[in-house]
Amino acid sequence: MSNNILVVAEVRDGAIKNVTFEMLGKAAALAGEMGGVAEAALLGSGVASQADLLAQYGARKVYVADDPALETYSSEGYANALASIIHQVEPAAVFMAASATGKDAAPRVAARLGVGLESDCTDFALDGDERLLITRPIYAGKVIATVKLKSTPQMVTVRPNVLGAPEPDTSKTATVEKVAVDVGEVRAKVVDLLMAEGGEVPLTEATIIVSGGRGVKGPEGFGPIRALARALAGSLGASRAAVDAGWIDHSHQVGQTGKTVTPNLYVACGISGAIQHLAGMKTSKVIVAINRDPEAPIFNYADYGIVGDLFAVVPLVEKEVKELLAK
Ligand SMILES: Cc1cc2nc3c(=O)[nH]c(=O)nc-3n(C[C@H](O)[C@H](O)[C@H](O)COP(=O)(O)OP(=O)(O)OC[C@H]3O[C@@H](n4cnc5c(N)ncnc54)[C@H](O)[C@@H]3O)c2cc1C
């Protein structure tokens, strides 16, 4: 067993997702304290050229499993390949994204290795014995637990957009090692991927998000919110109140029990600014709040605030945006 931490790169449509860089930054710092380094596993077909990018964010070595059978994600294929890489590499810990695929693959890999797994972790430190002290919200975020895994490698999935990515260092390079993996017999394969909401960027990747809360008053109230999101080429978010009311799907929920987001622009419409909502969006670069209550807590966090009825204000903002973009 080494003192290295292995980060499994999250790749979608041939591109490495930001959560990978966040994990590498943290893994490099922790492994450094343990006298080890951060390494990365890159799985897919035709992905080897991306190894340099992983080096820029802290990977000292990149294990590449380049296999046509790994072109599209499959539960069994990825779990088999990853378990095989981990057997060969023997890291102290394995970081995977708490994404749809990470959440699917990580428990399978842990079961194949016969080790424990902590899911959806939000922070890490080192204990005196160089084991990870893992921070993890439990009971729908009501309790924050600090956990230590007994087994090795210490396997975790990491919540996207929480750790923050380091600045890339373009002077850095990594050793690239091609690894042979046995993908094994794959009994179920992905035949199609359908994007929700007409190809909208997933919330965790979006640079612009327009969200609606209880103030939209019903499913049709999301009409102007959606229109503004489209005008800005952004994604659609929501508060839990709107999701719980059944006005919009849970996949749009921002907050402690929804997605954590860090867009350049977050527009909160008819959202009061409860701590559980703020927990998911307060690190957005620019926050705009539209609310008819001047005392709404969201204004304490907003860079720009508009006090008014969202049904009057949002269409005006949309019109302005369209006119500006047409220039
Ligand atoms: C364990 C736990 C986890 C939670 N997780 C989450 C989470 O992940 N995400 C989340 O969002 N919440 C979460 N919540 C719920 C959270 O506490 C709030 O209840 C919720 O965020 C409130 O949503 P809201 O702001 O849309 O509604 P409200 O608090 O009811 O606010 C509605 C706002 O709309 C404004 N408004 C009304 N009409 C208009 C109008 N016409 N024009 C303009 N403004 C208008 C009002 O002034 C008000 O400020 C969680 C709660 C718990 C206990």
The ligand as an SDF file (V2000), in Angstrom:
LIG
                    3D

 53 58  0  0  0  0  0  0  0  0999 V2000
  -32.9530   19.5020    6.3980 C   0  0  0  0  0  0  0  0  0  0  0  0
  -33.4590   20.5330    5.4530 C   0  0  0  0  0  0  0  0  0  0  0  0
  -32.9030   20.5840    4.1790 C   0  0  0  0  0  0  0  0  0  0  0  0
  -33.3350   21.5430    3.2580 C   0  0  0  0  0  0  0  0  0  0  0  0
  -32.7680   21.5860    2.0180 N   0  0  0  0  0  0  0  0  0  0  0  0
  -33.1110   22.5800    1.1790 C   0  0  0  0  0  0  0  0  0  0  0  0
  -32.4940   22.7050   -0.1130 C   0  0  0  0  0  0  0  0  0  0  0  0
  -31.6640   21.8880   -0.5150 O   0  0  0  0  0  0  0  0  0  0  0  0
  -32.8570   23.7440   -0.8940 N   0  0  0  0  0  0  0  0  0  0  0  0
  -33.7900   24.6780   -0.5150 C   0  0  0  0  0  0  0  0  0  0  0  0
  -34.0590   25.5910   -1.3000 O   0  0  0  0  0  0  0  0  0  0  0  0
  -34.3950   24.5680    0.6810 N   0  0  0  0  0  0  0  0  0  0  0  0
  -34.0990   23.5430    1.5170 C   0  0  0  0  0  0  0  0  0  0  0  0
  -34.7570   23.4330    2.7010 N   0  0  0  0  0  0  0  0  0  0  0  0
  -35.9420   24.2880    2.9250 C   0  0  0  0  0  0  0  0  0  0  0  0
  -35.6140   25.7060    3.3890 C   0  0  0  0  0  0  0  0  0  0  0  0
  -35.5340   25.7200    4.8100 O   0  0  0  0  0  0  0  0  0  0  0  0
  -36.7380   26.6770    2.9560 C   0  0  0  0  0  0  0  0  0  0  0  0
  -37.9640   26.2020    3.4560 O   0  0  0  0  0  0  0  0  0  0  0  0
  -36.8510   26.8390    1.4540 C   0  0  0  0  0  0  0  0  0  0  0  0
  -35.5910   27.1280    0.8950 O   0  0  0  0  0  0  0  0  0  0  0  0
  -37.8060   27.9870    1.1550 C   0  0  0  0  0  0  0  0  0  0  0  0
  -37.9790   28.0860   -0.2220 O   0  0  0  0  0  0  0  0  0  0  0  0
  -38.4130   29.4700   -0.8560 P   0  0  0  0  0  0  0  0  0  0  0  0
  -37.3890   30.5160   -0.5650 O   0  0  0  0  0  0  0  0  0  0  0  0
  -38.7510   29.2250   -2.2760 O   0  0  0  0  0  0  0  0  0  0  0  0
  -39.7900   29.7790   -0.1160 O   0  0  0  0  0  0  0  0  0  0  0  0
  -40.1640   30.8830    0.9710 P   0  0  0  0  0  0  0  0  0  0  0  0
  -39.2220   30.8790    2.1130 O   0  0  0  0  0  0  0  0  0  0  0  0
  -41.6050   30.7360    1.2430 O   0  0  0  0  0  0  0  0  0  0  0  0
  -39.9120   32.2430    0.1990 O   0  0  0  0  0  0  0  0  0  0  0  0
  -40.6620   32.6720   -0.8880 C   0  0  0  0  0  0  0  0  0  0  0  0
  -40.1760   34.0720   -1.2420 C   0  0  0  0  0  0  0  0  0  0  0  0
  -40.8380   34.5020   -2.3870 O   0  0  0  0  0  0  0  0  0  0  0  0
  -41.1410   35.8920   -2.2530 C   0  0  0  0  0  0  0  0  0  0  0  0
  -42.2580   36.1720   -3.1350 N   0  0  0  0  0  0  0  0  0  0  0  0
  -43.5330   35.7090   -3.0440 C   0  0  0  0  0  0  0  0  0  0  0  0
  -44.2580   36.1460   -4.1040 N   0  0  0  0  0  0  0  0  0  0  0  0
  -43.4240   36.9020   -4.8530 C   0  0  0  0  0  0  0  0  0  0  0  0
  -43.5870   37.6210   -6.0660 C   0  0  0  0  0  0  0  0  0  0  0  0
  -44.7450   37.6400   -6.7370 N   0  0  0  0  0  0  0  0  0  0  0  0
  -42.5010   38.2770   -6.5560 N   0  0  0  0  0  0  0  0  0  0  0  0
  -41.3210   38.2820   -5.9150 C   0  0  0  0  0  0  0  0  0  0  0  0
  -41.1140   37.6190   -4.7560 N   0  0  0  0  0  0  0  0  0  0  0  0
  -42.1430   36.9190   -4.2470 C   0  0  0  0  0  0  0  0  0  0  0  0
  -41.4590   36.0720   -0.7780 C   0  0  0  0  0  0  0  0  0  0  0  0
  -41.2520   37.4230   -0.3920 O   0  0  0  0  0  0  0  0  0  0  0  0
  -40.4580   35.1060   -0.1440 C   0  0  0  0  0  0  0  0  0  0  0  0
  -39.2520   35.7650    0.2030 O   0  0  0  0  0  0  0  0  0  0  0  0
  -34.3550   22.4790    3.6330 C   0  0  0  0  0  0  0  0  0  0  0  0
  -34.8930   22.4170    4.9020 C   0  0  0  0  0  0  0  0  0  0  0  0
  -34.4650   21.4680    5.8050 C   0  0  0  0  0  0  0  0  0  0  0  0
  -35.0630   21.4340    7.1690 C   0  0  0  0  0  0  0  0  0  0  0  0
  1  2  1  0
  2  3  1  0
  2 52  2  0
  3  4  2  0
  4  5  1  0
  4 50  1  0
  5  6  2  0
  6  7  1  0
  6 13  1  0
  7  8  2  0
  7  9  1  0
  9 10  1  0
 10 11  2  0
 10 12  1  0
 12 13  2  0
 13 14  1  0
 14 15  1  0
 14 50  1  0
 15 16  1  0
 16 17  1  0
 16 18  1  0
 18 19  1  0
 18 20  1  0
 20 21  1  0
 20 22  1  0
 22 23  1  0
 23 24  1  0
 24 25  2  0
 24 26  1  0
 24 27  1  0
 27 28  1  0
 28 29  2  0
 28 30  1  0
 28 31  1  0
 31 32  1  0
 32 33  1  0
 33 34  1  0
 33 48  1  0
 34 35  1  0
 35 36  1  0
 35 46  1  0
 36 37  1  0
 36 45  1  0
 37 38  2  0
 38 39  1  0
 39 40  1  0
 39 45  2  0
 40 41  1  0
 40 42  2  0
 42 43  1  0
 43 44  2  0
 44 45  1  0
 46 47  1  0
 46 48  1  0
 48 49  1  0
 50 51  2  0
 51 52  1  0
 52 53  1  0
M  END
$$$$
